[in-house]
Amino acid sequence: MTLMQRCRAALGALVLAGAFGTVLAQQPLPPADPPPAAGPALPKPDESNAERAKTQPGNNAPFWRGVRESGTQPGYVSLPGLEKGQLVQEFVQYPGSQYTTAGEAWRQVRNQWLIPYGGSLLLIALLAVILHYVAKGPLTVKAAPTGRMIERFTPLERAAHWVNAVAFVVLAVSGIVMAFGKFFLLPVLGSTLFGWLTYALKNLHNFAGPLFAVSLLIVIVAFVKDNLPSKDDMAWLAKGGGLFNGAHVPSHRFNAGEKILFWGGVFVLGLVTVGSGLVLDQLVPQIAPTRGNMQVAHMIHGAATVLMMALFIGHIYMGTVGAKGAYAAMRHGYVDEAWAQEHHELWYDDIKAGRIPAQRSASAVPPGDAAGARA
């Protein structure tokens, strides 16, 4: 093909393409897609529940967030009362709990600390006195009775002690059933009978509490003088009071072990138990009965009572079967001179020297009581 022929062919192709393009340009274009409709605005973190109902209908997150945070920012309530508008408590961290709402923190302390460790402590104390009795037996007086009696406890001291002791036993039994009863009584009694029992013991607990509080104060005043520490207490502690080797360790009217029980169990733990119990009974007007105050008072009350019961398991053991003559002394008020010299020699020496009267109350020794005290 010559050059001229190639030029004419290219020119014809251009003319044909231009005509085809014109035809296409004259054809109508298909309709364009409509623009997307504007949707609801995206939700914002600080929206109210009414605003959220518009941005995301059915999403009530602001409402439930307000419920959860009502401990720090109470909601609106038109009725008067404590903690109004506060459905969920604030976030706290009690000793032994995680940082969570106060109600959950209290539950963790109770269920993970007070119940398992408190119950274990009581069982350990009970097992310890049983093992001591099996291994060593009761403490006895080696010398024969002399028949000469010494007044160890006055009628007022004995009355205060027995009232306090009975109230303590009622409180301890009812408290143990309410705290630990579901583990060892509920499977045996069933839910109905166990429910009635715990309800009755709860009311008995509330009535015995004030009796325990008043008698505790009388016990403290009656026995505080003879429970003051002395230099001879260190020697008694160093030898363990002769509880394990049977050694004779002189002591005053109350030995170092009894003084520790008095100051630790009666004075400190007793007053803490009474104080926290009064708060739980809502009898302290300066402390508002809010959930948080009740939770703190309950934790203090539970810890103090468990420690006090563990101490008094040993006291009850020594006052009944652990030491012969101890129960008769508190029941009748009198002990034989041989008993006094064997168990409390320094106190006996003060009596023989005339520094302490052998008869402190006005009444004489009834023959029946003297006979019982020698038993």
TAHUWO-V79508 format. One record per residue. RES is the residue in one small letter. PHI is phi in degrees with one decimal (NA if undefined). OMEGA is omega in whole degrees, 0 to 359 (* if undefined). Layout:
RES|PHI|OMEGA + RES|PHI|OMEGA
//
This chain:
m|NA|182 + t|-78.6|180 + l|-61.6|180 + m|-64.1|181 + q|-66.7|179 + r|-65.4|180 + c|-66.8|179 + r|-64.8|180 + a|-66.7|180 + a|-66.1|179 + l|-64.3|178 + g|-66.1|179 + a|-65.7|180 + l|-67.1|179 + v|-64.6|181 + l|-67.0|179 + a|-66.6|179 + g|-66.0|179 + a|-65.5|181 + f|-67.1|178 + g|-67.1|179 + t|-64.3|179 + v|-61.8|180 + l|-64.8|181 + a|-64.7|180 + q|-79.6|180 + q|-75.1|179 + p|-69.8|178 + l|-78.3|177 + p|-66.5|181 + p|-63.6|180 + a|-77.7|178 + d|-65.8|180 + p|-67.7|178 + p|-64.7|180 + p|-62.2|179 + a|-68.8|180 + a|-70.5|180 + g|-83.6|178 + p|-66.5|180 + a|-65.6|179 + l|-63.6|180 + p|-66.6|178 + k|-112.4|184 + p|-61.4|185 + d|-96.3|181 + e|-71.3|170 + s|-79.8|181 + n|-66.0|178 + a|-67.8|178 + e|-68.1|180 + r|-66.5|178 + a|-63.3|178 + k|-88.8|182 + t|-76.4|178 + q|-143.0|181 + p|-56.1|180 + g|90.8|179 + n|-95.1|183 + n|-102.1|182 + a|-57.1|179 + p|-60.6|180 + f|-64.9|182 + w|-71.4|174 + r|-66.7|177 + g|-65.2|177 + v|-63.9|182 + r|-64.3|183 + e|-97.7|181 + s|-69.5|176 + g|-67.7|179 + t|-99.7|179 + q|-136.3|185 + p|-59.8|175 + g|-79.7|182 + y|-82.7|176 + v|-135.6|182 + s|-85.9|182 + l|-91.1|179 + p|-78.0|177 + g|141.5|178 + l|-69.7|176 + e|54.0|180 + k|-66.6|181 + g|77.8|181 + q|-111.7|181 + l|-85.1|179 + v|-117.0|183 + q|-69.7|180 + e|-68.9|178 + f|-80.1|178 + v|-140.6|173 + q|-138.5|176 + y|-75.1|176 + p|-56.5|180 + g|94.4|181 + s|-114.6|172 + q|-83.9|175 + y|-79.9|184 + t|-153.5|178 + t|-62.2|187 + a|-60.6|179 + g|-63.8|178 + e|-69.8|178 + a|-63.3|177 + w|-61.2|180 + r|-63.2|179 + q|-65.5|179 + v|-62.9|182 + r|-67.5|188 + n|-81.1|183 + q|-103.3|183 + w|-127.8|186 + l|-62.9|184 + i|-69.8|183 + p|-68.1|183 + y|-76.4|176 + g|-65.4|177 + g|-62.9|178 + s|-63.8|180 + l|-63.1|178 + l|-63.9|179 + l|-65.9|179 + i|-64.6|179 + a|-62.9|179 + l|-65.1|179 + l|-65.3|181 + a|-63.8|181 + v|-70.3|177 + i|-65.4|179 + l|-63.8|179 + h|-64.3|180 + y|-66.8|180 + v|-67.3|185 + a|-80.4|187 + k|-110.0|184 + g|77.1|181 + p|-73.3|174 + l|-75.9|184 + t|-120.5|176 + v|-96.2|183 + k|-74.9|181 + a|-77.8|179 + a|-73.9|178 + p|-60.4|180 + t|-92.0|185 + g|86.8|178 + r|-94.8|189 + m|-101.5|176 + i|-121.7|179 + e|-77.9|180 + r|-93.7|181 + f|-133.1|177 + t|-77.3|177 + p|-56.3|179 + l|-65.6|180 + e|-63.8|180 + r|-68.2|179 + a|-63.4|179 + a|-63.3|180 + h|-63.2|184 + w|-70.6|176 + v|-63.7|179 + n|-65.7|181 + a|-66.7|180 + v|-63.9|179 + a|-62.8|179 + f|-63.5|181 + v|-62.7|179 + v|-61.1|180 + l|-66.1|182 + a|-66.8|181 + v|-64.2|180 + s|-65.4|178 + g|-65.9|178 + i|-64.8|180 + v|-65.1|180 + m|-68.4|183 + a|-86.7|188 + f|-117.2|187 + g|-61.8|182 + k|-67.5|180 + f|-86.6|184 + f|-125.9|179 + l|-105.5|182 + l|-58.2|178 + p|-64.5|182 + v|-88.3|185 + l|-86.0|187 + g|88.9|187 + s|-67.1|184 + t|-66.7|181 + l|-66.9|178 + f|-65.8|178 + g|-63.4|178 + w|-63.6|181 + l|-64.5|181 + t|-66.8|178 + y|-66.1|179 + a|-65.9|181 + l|-68.3|177 + k|-62.9|179 + n|-67.2|176 + l|-63.8|177 + h|-60.3|182 + n|-66.5|180 + f|-79.8|180 + a|-75.9|182 + g|-58.7|178 + p|-60.9|177 + l|-63.4|177 + f|-65.0|182 + a|-63.5|182 + v|-66.5|181 + s|-66.5|178 + l|-64.6|178 + l|-62.9|178 + i|-66.2|178 + v|-61.7|180 + i|-61.7|181 + v|-66.3|184 + a|-70.8|188 + f|-112.6|187 + v|-65.9|184 + k|-62.4|183 + d|-82.3|178 + n|-107.3|176 + l|-68.9|183 + p|-63.7|176 + s|-140.1|182 + k|-66.7|181 + d|-72.2|181 + d|-66.9|181 + m|-66.0|178 + a|-65.6|179 + w|-65.0|180 + l|-67.1|181 + a|-62.3|180 + k|-99.4|179 + g|63.1|178 + g|66.7|182 + g|73.0|182 + l|-70.1|186 + f|-106.7|180 + n|-114.7|178 + g|74.4|181 + a|-70.6|178 + h|-85.1|181 + v|-121.4|181 + p|-63.9|177 + s|-153.1|177 + h|-81.8|184 + r|-54.7|174 + f|-123.6|180 + n|-79.8|184 + a|-63.6|178 + g|-63.4|178 + e|-68.5|178 + k|-69.7|176 + i|-62.4|177 + l|-62.2|182 + f|-64.5|185 + w|-75.6|181 + g|-83.2|185 + g|-84.9|183 + v|-83.2|187 + f|-74.2|186 + v|-73.0|183 + l|-66.1|179 + g|-63.0|180 + l|-68.7|176 + v|-64.2|178 + t|-63.6|180 + v|-64.3|181 + g|-61.9|179 + s|-67.7|176 + g|-66.3|177 + l|-64.9|177 + v|-65.8|179 + l|-64.4|177 + d|-82.6|178 + q|60.5|180 + l|-106.2|177 + v|-109.8|187 + p|-63.6|182 + q|-73.6|181 + i|-111.4|181 + a|-67.9|181 + p|-78.6|177 + t|-81.5|180 + r|-61.9|180 + g|-63.1|178 + n|-64.0|179 + m|-67.1|179 + q|-66.5|179 + v|-64.5|179 + a|-63.5|179 + h|-65.3|180 + m|-64.7|178 + i|-64.7|181 + h|-62.1|181 + g|-65.2|180 + a|-65.8|182 + a|-66.6|182 + t|-69.2|178 + v|-64.3|178 + l|-63.4|180 + m|-65.9|178 + m|-64.6|178 + a|-62.9|177 + l|-66.3|185 + f|-77.4|171 + i|-61.8|176 + g|-66.6|179 + h|-65.1|179 + i|-64.4|179 + y|-63.1|181 + m|-68.0|182 + g|-84.5|180 + t|-118.9|185 + v|-105.6|184 + g|-77.1|180 + a|-138.2|181 + k|-65.9|180 + g|95.6|182 + a|-68.8|180 + y|-66.4|179 + a|-63.0|179 + a|-63.7|180 + m|-77.6|180 + r|-75.9|185 + h|-103.0|178 + g|95.9|186 + y|-123.4|175 + v|-132.5|176 + d|-74.7|180 + e|-59.0|179 + a|-64.1|178 + w|-65.1|181 + a|-62.7|181 + q|-69.3|182 + e|-73.3|187 + h|-100.3|184 + h|-139.8|188 + e|-64.0|181 + l|-65.1|175 + w|-64.9|178 + y|-63.7|179 + d|-63.2|178 + d|-64.4|179 + i|-67.8|180 + k|-65.3|179 + a|-82.4|179 + g|85.3|179 + r|-75.0|177 + i|-130.4|180 + p|-71.4|177 + a|-72.9|179 + q|-122.7|184 + r|-97.3|179 + s|-96.9|185 + a|-75.9|185 + s|-80.8|176 + a|-81.1|182 + v|-79.6|176 + p|-64.2|180 + p|-57.5|180 + g|-65.1|179 + d|-68.6|179 + a|-64.6|178 + a|-64.8|179 + g|-68.3|181 + a|-69.2|178 + r|-79.5|184 + a|-70.4|*
//
